[in-house]
Structures are given as C-alpha cells and as structure tokens.
Amino acid sequence: MYKVLVSDPISDMGIQQLVDAADISVEKKTGLSEDELVAIIGEYDALLVRSQTRVTARIMEAGKNLKVVGRAGVGVDNIDLEAATKQGIIVINAPDGNTITTCEHTFAMMMALSRHIPQAYMKTVQGEWDRKSFLGVELRNKTLGVLGMGRIGSEVAKRAKAFGMEILAYDPFLTEERAEKLQVTLATVDDIIRNADFMTVHTPLTPETRHMISGPQFEVMKKGMRIINCARGGVVDELALVEAIDQGIVAGAAFDVFEEEPPRADHPFLKHPKIVVTPHLGASTIEAQENVAIDVSEQVLHILRNEPYKNAVNMPQVPANVLNKLQPYFKLGEQLGVFVAQMIHGPVQEIHVKYSGDLADFDTQPITRHIIKGVLSFHLGSDVNIINSMHLAKVRDVNVVVQKSAATKGFTNLLQVTLKSSTEERLVAGTLLNGYGERIVQIDRFTVDVAPEGTLILISHTDKPGMIGSVGTTLGNNDVNIATMQVGRSEAGGNAIMALSVDRRLPKDVIGQLLQIDGILKAKEITL
C-alpha cells in the first residue's frame, strides 16, 4: 500500500483516481509548516502540492520513502529541484492542464487593456456615465509580439490570428520551419520591441529572462506599446515599466503576475490608471484545476506502480511516441550496466555508451540513465535510481560519454557499454531479439548469445581441448547445475571466453577451484 500526502488544496475530482486505487492510501493535510512536514513526510511515498507548500531540501531529506513530488500546475518554483535530484525523487508537473485557460486569460487581459474595461466598469457602477474617457483600440490589423512560443504562447498566437493580428514570435528554440507552420514571423526580442503594438510574455523566469524587458528595451520601444504578462513576474522590470508608462512610451499594461506575490500594498501597479491587474488567475478555472490534478495524479500512480510516466521536470522530456520506442531498452540498458560493472577491476573512471542502428535517431538520454543506474547500483545499491544516476556519476568524477552510429553489425539496434578504469577497459553489448527479449551479444571482443538474468559465471581462458569438461566437472562436484553455456573465441588456440548460466549462487570456494584449472585466466560470478 502506497501512501500519498496532499498538502495543498487540490480538486477532489482531480485526485479521485488515487483515492479509488486499491494500492493507494491518500491523506489530505493542508497548511502544514516546514517543521510539521519534516516530522511526517517519512511515512509517505508521494507528495502532491500546488503553490502554497514549499518543498525544501529538509523535507526531501526527511522523505526516506518519498519517490515522487507532484505539482498540480506548471511552475515548480516552490520545489527544490536540485535537492530532489540528489535524493533520487522524481518531480512532475502538469504542463498541459492549464494551457488553454492561461491562453484565454491572456486574451481576456488583452481585451480588457485595449478597451479599458476594468476602469470603465468602476466608473459606471459608481454612477458615472463616462464614454469619452475610454477610447480604446481594435486588435485587428495590430502587430502582436509573443515572447515564448511554448504551449501557451503558441495557443495565443493561434487565437490572435483569428482576430486578424500579425504575429512576431520569439523563442530560443523556434525554427523557421516551425514558425511557418504556426503562421507567425520569426523575430528577435529587439524586432518585437521596436515593431509590435501589443506584446505578451510567455517565458519561464530564469537568470537569462529576468528583467529581459527593462530600461534599455523601453528606450527603443515602439511608442504606444501595450504589454501583457500572464507568465512569470520578473520577466518585465516592474519599476521600469511604470516609468515607461508615465513617460508615454507604453500605453498600458495588464499583469496577472508580480515579482513578489502577493504584492505590497504600496505596489505602483495597484493604483495606476493604465495598468490592469489580477491575482495570478491564469490557471484559475474549474476545468484547469481539475485537469492539472488529474494529470499529476495519473503520473504519480504510474510512478508508484513502476509504469511509464511523463512530465518529469528533473528528467529529460520524452514525447510519448518516442518513449514507446525507447522503453523496451530500459531494462536491457540497466542489465548491461550491472553486468559490466561486475566485470571490471578498479574504480570506474569513464562510462562510454554507444547506440547503433535506429536508436541513433532518437534522444536516448532515458536509456543512458538506466545504464548509469545499472553501473553505479552495483556499488551504491538502492541509493541510485534513474533520476539521480547522472548526478551521482558527476559528483564521483565518472565521465559519461555517449556516441551514436548508424552501423549495427547485423542488428536492428545495438547498445554497447564500455567501462574504463585506471587498469583496464571492459565492454558488453546487447540487443533485443524478437521472441527472446534481452540478449548480450558481445563481451569484450568475443561474440556470444547470453540471456542477462539470474546467476552467470564469466570465465576467461585459453582455447584448448578439455576446458569445458573441466569446468563442468568442477561445478558438478559442487552441486551447481549448468543451465546454458556460451563459448566465444577470436581464433583457435587463442584466448576465449565462457559464459555459463547456473541455477543458483555459487558456494564461496567454487571460484577459487575454477581458477586452479590449468588454462583458466579469470573467473567471475555475476548476478543480475
């Protein structure tokens, strides 16, 4: 039975699938302090939050059973991602659940700004019939600059086209081809500042985007610009914006977000006649609240059940269609890592991973994480998982090198894992065979066909008559039954390798007895 703690107000309908799950126990405890969470978090396998709970390093460290933190929303500013990664805790969010609602709120703010709706409303309900003070502008034939063409920015651009607006779009990952597909004009930030009539912000807040619209930008901005921000406070310099409005450079602004939330009572936005503000309502619709809770609950369920999942923010993002192709290789990658880690002598200095065949066309980072987990877990045990494996390799100065090649040596796909220590280099390669599953097909320079499972004995020896018989006799005398045997050699009479699968772990002195056989160079028990 897995225990899930919900520490913020989250839609009951959204978490219903967790409540209904036979293997899940859900508890709601909201308004907890950090100390209170630290005291109880060790009991839980998963933590669900919105924006109120700050999931700190202390909480992560106390969560000895914690496998996943789910954020029912997009932003994860309240979660210490570095601490989560170090502890091997998956952090997931719901990036799609509030896309449409934030997009629609952006348009609501744009319309309110262009037609002075909040100001006109206030005067009307106060008994003033003032039509002359609120002369607005149309959106049609205006140029809209979109900073950030992710999910929300793209949806805003789509709707702006329906209003007859011309779109200038900036995004560091936006290509000419995608811009053409979205029917927008690829632009720089400077292009937008100098030419747009309206500008809407849809970028995350990072050191690079903080105050990306500030004094220098306002100095060259097209006069009469209107600015909307329903993304993150801090992308636009608030004080510089107020100054630009007062100087007549900016005609007005509509902000749903602030650098500090809630804003101070004397914040200049709150009483400025040309600024429309809302209290971070971008995701505040019934549909969005349910959708983000449903999305994150579903992923938490998958993670606890060790099933494929998506939307991990401290993991590489993988599209569902790509994940389906990569997933069969996760187990193989981990098995190869565990196998080769037991072959090598001395501290591992470098892990070299090579993908050959169709896999070379994909982002194989998830497979690489499984491989690194396999290598490190031999020494570090259950402290290693696919979330923290790369981090643990880095802090141990283990260099990870990934290479890709179209050549496959006769296989549709081939994974090669090479470990280098100060004294030697060992290699193992594997693939998936239809009807047979995971197979090891190469050990060092020898071709083999070994199922990576159970207990194996790996023997390096001189290729000469009687070797197989001597090994079989030794194992038989110790009541060890051989299930399968593979022998690989490069040339007759030269060095060879023998890989045997046996029915049980070896008695302690069997490896020593094998090493006494004339011609055996190395013998190693490997468990998978």
C-alpha positions in Angstrom: 0.0 0.0 0.0 1.5 3.3 -1.1 0.8 6.5 0.9 0.2 9.8 -0.8 0.1 13.1 1.1 -1.8 16.1 -0.4 -0.5 19.2 1.4 -2.3 21.9 -0.6 -6.0 22.4 -1.6 -6.3 20.2 -4.8 -9.5 19.3 -6.6 -11.2 16.2 -5.1 -12.3 15.2 -8.6 -8.7 15.5 -9.8 -7.3 13.1 -7.3 -10.2 10.7 -7.4 -8.2 8.1 -9.4 -5.7 8.0 -6.5 -8.5 7.7 -3.9 -10.1 4.8 -5.9 -6.9 2.9 -6.4 -6.7 -0.3 -4.3 -3.0 0.1 -3.6 -3.0 3.8 -2.7 -3.9 5.5 0.6 -4.5 9.2 0.2 -4.4 11.7 3.1 -5.1 15.4 3.0 -3.2 17.7 5.4 -3.1 21.3 4.3 -1.5 24.3 5.9 1.5 22.4 7.3 4.7 24.3 8.3 8.1 23.0 7.1 8.7 21.5 10.5 5.4 19.7 10.5 6.0 18.3 7.1 9.5 17.2 8.0 8.1 15.3 11.0 5.6 13.2 9.0 6.9 13.1 5.4 8.9 9.9 6.1 5.7 7.9 6.1 4.7 8.8 2.5 5.7 7.6 -0.9 4.3 10.6 -2.8 3.6 14.3 -2.1 1.1 16.4 -4.0 1.3 20.2 -3.8 0.2 23.3 -5.6 1.9 26.6 -4.9 1.4 27.0 -1.2 3.7 24.3 0.1 7.5 24.9 -0.3 9.1 21.6 -0.8 12.6 22.3 0.7 15.8 20.2 0.9 15.0 19.4 4.6 11.7 17.9 3.5 13.3 15.9 0.8 16.0 14.6 3.1 13.3 13.6 5.7 11.3 11.8 3.0 13.1 8.5 3.3 10.3 6.7 1.3 9.5 9.6 -1.0 9.6 8.6 -4.6 7.7 11.5 -6.3 6.6 15.1 -5.7 3.7 16.1 -7.9 3.0 19.8 -8.6 -0.6 20.3 -9.8 0.3 23.1 -12.1 3.1 24.2 -14.4 5.6 26.2 -12.3 7.8 24.3 -9.8 9.4 27.4 -8.2 8.3 26.1 -4.8 10.2 22.8 -5.2 13.9 22.4 -4.6 14.7 20.5 -7.8 18.4 20.1 -7.0 17.6 18.6 -3.7 15.0 16.3 -5.3 17.5 15.1 -7.9 20.2 14.4 -5.2 17.7 12.4 -3.2 16.5 10.5 -6.3 13.0 11.9 -6.1 11.1 12.5 -9.3 9.4 15.9 -9.6 6.5 16.0 -12.0 4.1 18.8 -13.1 1.1 19.2 -15.3 2.3 21.4 -18.2 -0.8 20.8 -20.4 -3.6 21.2 -17.9 -3.8 25.0 -17.8 -2.5 25.8 -21.3 -5.9 26.8 -22.7 -7.1 28.6 -19.5 -3.9 30.7 -19.3 -4.2 31.4 -23.0 -7.8 32.6 -22.6 -6.9 34.7 -19.6 -4.1 36.4 -21.7 -6.8 37.3 -24.2 -9.1 38.5 -21.5 -6.4 40.8 -20.2 -5.5 42.0 -23.7 -9.2 42.8 -24.4 -9.6 44.5 -21.0 -6.4 46.5 -21.7 -7.4 47.6 -25.2 -10.9 48.6 -24.2 -10.3 49.9 -20.6 -12.9 47.5 -19.3 -12.0 47.5 -15.6 -11.7 51.3 -15.4 -15.0 51.8 -17.3 -16.7 49.3 -15.1 -15.7 51.0 -11.9 -16.9 54.4 -13.1 -20.2 53.0 -14.3 -21.1 51.2 -11.1 -20.2 54.4 -9.2 -22.8 56.2 -11.1 -20.8 58.0 -13.8 -21.7 57.6 -17.4 -18.3 58.4 -19.0 -17.9 57.3 -22.6 -15.3 59.9 -23.6 -12.5 58.8 -21.2 -12.3 55.3 -22.5 -11.5 55.4 -26.2 -10.0 52.0 -27.0 -8.2 50.3 -29.9 -9.0 47.3 -32.0 -6.9 44.2 -32.1 -7.5 43.8 -35.9 -4.5 44.7 -38.1 -2.3 45.2 -35.0 1.1 43.5 -34.5 1.3 41.2 -31.6 4.8 40.2 -30.3 4.8 36.9 -28.5 7.8 36.3 -26.2 8.0 32.5 -25.8 6.4 30.1 -28.2 5.8 27.1 -26.0 2.4 25.5 -25.4 0.7 28.7 -24.2 2.4 31.2 -26.5 1.5 29.0 -29.5 -2.1 28.9 -28.5 -2.2 32.7 -28.0 -0.7 33.1 -31.5 -3.3 30.8 -33.0 -6.2 32.9 -31.5 -4.5 36.2 -32.3 -4.5 35.1 -36.0 -8.3 34.7 -35.7 -8.5 38.3 -34.5 -6.7 39.5 -37.6 -3.4 40.3 -35.9 0.1 39.9 -37.3 2.3 37.8 -35.2 6.0 38.4 -34.4 7.3 35.4 -32.4 10.4 35.0 -30.4 11.6 31.7 -28.8 15.2 30.4 -28.5 14.1 27.1 -29.9 11.8 28.4 -32.6 12.9 27.4 -36.1 11.9 29.0 -39.4 10.1 25.7 -40.3 8.0 25.7 -37.1 7.3 29.4 -37.4 6.0 28.9 -40.9 3.8 26.0 -39.7 2.4 28.2 -36.9 1.9 31.1 -39.4 4.0 33.5 -37.4 7.0 35.6 -38.3 10.2 34.6 -36.6 11.6 37.6 -34.8 14.2 38.7 -32.2 13.3 40.4 -29.0 14.6 43.6 -30.5 12.3 43.2 -33.5 9.3 42.8 -31.2 10.2 45.8 -29.0 10.6 48.1 -32.0 7.6 47.0 -34.1 4.9 45.4 -32.0 1.7 47.2 -30.9 1.0 44.6 -28.2 3.5 42.3 -26.5 2.6 39.2 -24.5 5.1 37.3 -22.3 5.1 33.5 -22.1 8.6 32.6 -21.0 9.8 31.0 -17.8 11.7 33.1 -15.2 15.4 32.2 -15.4 18.6 34.2 -14.8 18.5 34.9 -18.6 14.9 36.1 -18.8 14.8 38.1 -15.5 14.2 41.7 -16.5 14.7 40.9 -20.2 12.3 43.8 -20.7 13.8 46.7 -18.7 15.2 50.2 -19.2 17.3 49.7 -22.3 14.3 48.0 -24.0 11.9 50.7 -23.1 14.2 53.3 -24.5 13.9 51.9 -28.1 10.3 50.5 -27.8 7.6 51.5 -30.3 5.6 54.3 -28.7 2.1 53.2 -27.7 3.0 49.5 -27.0 0.7 47.6 -24.7 2.2 44.8 -22.5 0.5 41.7 -21.1 2.2 39.3 -18.7 0.4 36.2 -17.6 3.6 34.1 -17.3 6.0 34.9 -14.5 6.6 38.0 -12.5 10.2 39.4 -13.0 10.4 38.9 -16.8 9.4 42.6 -17.1 11.1 45.1 -14.8 8.1 46.5 -12.9 9.5 49.8 -11.8 11.0 50.5 -15.3 7.6 49.6 -16.8 5.8 52.2 -14.6 8.3 54.8 -15.6 7.8 54.0 -19.3 4.0 54.3 -18.9 4.4 57.7 -17.1 6.7 58.9 -19.9 4.2 57.9 -22.6 6.3 55.2 -24.1 3.9 52.4 -23.1 0.2 53.0 -23.5 -0.7 50.5 -20.8 -0.1 47.1 -19.2 -2.1 44.1 -18.0 -0.4 41.9 -15.4 -1.6 38.6 -13.8 1.8 38.0 -12.1 4.2 40.0 -9.9 7.8 39.7 -8.9 6.6 39.4 -5.3 3.3 37.7 -4.7 1.1 38.9 -3.1 2.4 42.4 -4.0 3.0 45.0 -1.3 0.0 47.3 -0.5 2.0 50.3 -2.0 3.0 48.5 -5.2 2.7 51.1 -8.0 0.7 48.7 -10.2 -2.2 48.6 -7.9 -3.4 52.1 -8.3 -2.1 53.1 -11.7 -4.9 54.1 -14.0 -3.2 52.5 -17.0 -2.4 49.1 -15.5 -4.9 46.2 -15.2 -4.0 43.6 -12.6 -5.4 40.2 -11.5 -4.2 38.0 -8.6 -2.4 35.2 -10.6 -5.7 33.9 -12.1 -4.1 32.3 -15.2 -4.9 28.8 -14.2 -8.0 29.6 -12.1 -10.8 27.9 -13.9 -12.8 24.8 -12.8 -11.6 22.9 -15.9 -7.9 23.8 -15.3 -7.9 22.9 -11.6 -9.4 19.5 -12.4 -7.2 18.9 -15.4 -3.9 19.6 -13.6 -4.9 17.5 -10.7 -6.0 14.6 -13.0 -2.7 14.8 -15.0 -0.4 14.9 -12.0 -2.4 12.2 -10.1 -2.2 9.9 -13.2 1.6 10.3 -13.4 2.0 9.7 -9.6 0.1 6.5 -10.0 2.3 5.3 -12.9 5.5 6.1 -10.9 4.4 4.3 -7.8 3.5 1.3 -9.9 6.8 1.4 -11.8 5.0 2.1 -15.1 6.0 4.5 -17.9 5.3 8.2 -17.0 5.9 11.6 -18.4 6.3 15.3 -17.3 9.2 14.8 -15.0 10.8 18.2 -14.7 14.1 16.9 -13.3 14.3 14.3 -16.2 14.6 14.8 -19.9 11.2 15.3 -21.5 10.4 12.5 -24.0 7.4 12.6 -26.3 5.0 9.6 -25.9 5.7 8.2 -29.3 9.5 8.3 -28.7 9.0 6.9 -25.2 7.2 3.9 -26.6 10.2 3.1 -28.8 12.8 3.6 -26.0 11.0 1.8 -23.1 11.8 -1.7 -24.3 15.5 -0.9 -24.0 15.4 0.5 -20.4 15.7 -3.0 -18.8 18.4 -4.1 -21.3 20.4 -0.9 -20.6 20.3 -1.4 -16.8 21.2 -5.1 -17.2 24.2 -4.2 -19.3 25.3 -1.7 -16.7 25.0 -4.2 -13.9 26.8 -6.8 -15.9 29.9 -4.8 -17.0 30.2 -3.2 -13.5 30.9 -6.7 -12.2 33.5 -7.4 -14.9 35.8 -4.5 -14.3 38.6 -4.2 -11.7 39.4 -0.8 -10.1 37.4 2.4 -9.7 35.4 3.3 -12.9 36.7 6.5 -14.5 34.6 6.6 -17.6 31.4 5.1 -18.9 31.2 5.0 -22.7 27.8 4.3 -24.2 27.3 3.7 -27.9 23.9 3.5 -29.6 23.9 1.9 -33.1 21.0 1.4 -35.5 17.6 3.0 -35.3 18.2 4.2 -31.8 20.8 6.6 -33.1 17.9 8.8 -34.5 16.3 9.3 -31.0 17.1 11.2 -27.8 18.4 8.2 -25.8 19.1 10.1 -22.5 16.4 8.0 -20.7 18.2 4.7 -21.7 21.6 6.3 -20.7 20.2 7.0 -17.2 19.2 3.3 -16.9 22.6 2.2 -18.0 24.4 4.5 -15.5 22.0 3.4 -12.8 23.0 -0.2 -13.5 26.7 0.6 -13.3 26.5 2.6 -10.1 24.0 0.4 -8.3 26.4 -2.4 -8.1 28.4 -0.3 -5.7 25.8 2.1 -4.3 22.8 -0.1 -4.1 19.3 1.3 -3.9 20.5 4.8 -3.4 20.8 5.0 -7.2 17.9 5.5 -9.5 17.3 6.8 -12.9 16.7 10.3 -11.5 20.0 10.8 -9.6 22.2 8.4 -11.6 23.8 11.1 -13.8 24.2 13.4 -10.7 25.9 10.6 -8.7 28.2 9.9 -11.6 29.2 13.5 -11.9 29.9 14.0 -8.2 32.1 10.9 -8.3 34.0 12.3 -11.3 32.9 9.5 -13.5 32.9 10.8 -17.1 29.9 9.7 -19.2 30.4 9.7 -23.0 27.6 8.9 -25.4 28.2 8.1 -29.1 25.8 7.2 -31.9 26.3 5.3 -35.1 24.0 4.1 -37.9 26.1 0.9 -38.3 24.6 -2.1 -36.3 26.8 -5.1 -37.0 23.7 -7.0 -38.3 21.3 -5.9 -35.5 18.4 -3.5 -35.8 19.7 -1.8 -32.6 22.8 -2.4 -30.6 23.8 -0.9 -27.2 27.4 -1.0 -26.2 28.6 -0.1 -22.7 32.3 0.2 -22.1 33.8 0.9 -18.6 37.3 2.3 -18.2 39.3 2.1 -15.0 42.9 3.1 -14.4 44.0 -0.5 -15.2 41.6 -1.9 -17.8 38.7 -1.4 -20.2 35.8 -3.8 -20.4 32.9 -3.9 -22.9 29.5 -5.5 -23.1 26.9 -5.2 -25.9 23.3 -6.2 -26.1 20.2 -6.0 -28.2 16.5 -7.1 -28.2 15.7 -10.2 -30.3 12.1 -10.9 -31.3 10.8 -13.8 -29.3 13.8 -13.9 -27.0 13.9 -10.4 -25.4 17.1 -9.0 -24.0 20.3 -10.7 -25.1 24.0 -10.0 -24.5 25.7 -10.5 -27.9 29.3 -9.3 -27.2 31.6 -9.5 -24.2 34.8 -7.6 -24.8 35.9 -8.7 -28.3 34.0 -12.0 -28.2 30.7 -12.8 -29.8 28.2 -14.6 -27.5 24.5 -15.1 -27.1 23.6 -14.8 -23.4 20.3 -14.0 -21.6 21.1 -11.3 -19.0 19.4 -12.9 -16.0 20.0 -14.9 -12.8 23.4 -16.0 -11.9 26.2 -16.2 -14.5 29.8 -17.3 -14.4 32.2 -15.5 -16.7 35.4 -17.3 -17.4 38.4 -16.1 -19.5 40.6 -19.0 -20.6 43.0 -20.4 -23.2 41.1 -22.2 -26.0 42.3 -25.8 -25.7 40.6 -29.2 -25.5 39.1 -30.3 -22.2 38.3 -26.8 -20.8 34.5 -27.2 -21.0 34.7 -30.6 -19.4 37.0 -29.4 -16.6 34.6 -26.5 -15.7 31.6 -28.8 -15.9 33.2 -31.4 -13.6 34.2 -28.7 -11.0 30.7 -27.3 -10.9 29.1 -30.7 -10.8 31.2 -31.7 -7.9 29.9 -28.6 -6.0 26.2 -29.5 -6.9 26.0 -26.5 -9.3 23.8 -27.2 -12.3 24.6 -25.5 -15.6 21.5 -24.1 -17.4 23.3 -22.8 -20.5 26.8 -22.3 -21.8 28.3 -20.0 -24.4 31.8 -20.0 -25.7 33.4 -17.2 -27.7 36.8 -17.2 -29.2 38.7 -15.0 -31.7 40.9 -17.8 -33.0 41.6 -21.4 -32.4 44.1 -21.9 -29.6 44.0 -18.3 -28.5 42.1 -16.6 -25.8 38.4 -17.4 -25.3 35.5 -16.6 -23.0 33.0 -18.9 -21.4 29.6 -17.6 -20.1 27.6 -20.0 -18.1 24.2 -19.5 -16.5 23.6 -21.6 -13.4 20.7 -22.4 -11.2 21.9 -20.9 -8.0 24.5 -18.7 -6.4 27.9 -20.3 -6.1 29.3 -21.7 -2.9 32.2 -19.5 -1.6 35.1 -21.6 -2.7 33.9 -22.5 -6.2 35.5 -19.5 -8.0 38.8 -20.5 -6.3 38.5 -24.1 -7.6 37.8 -22.9 -11.1 41.0 -20.7 -11.0 43.0 -23.8 -10.2 42.2 -25.3 -13.5 45.1 -25.1 -16.0 44.3 -22.6 -18.7 41.7 -20.5 -16.8 42.9 -16.9 -16.6 39.9 -15.3 -14.8 36.6 -16.4 -13.3 33.9 -14.2 -12.0 30.4 -14.8 -10.6 27.9 -12.2 -12.0 24.4 -11.7 -10.6 21.6 -10.0 -12.4 
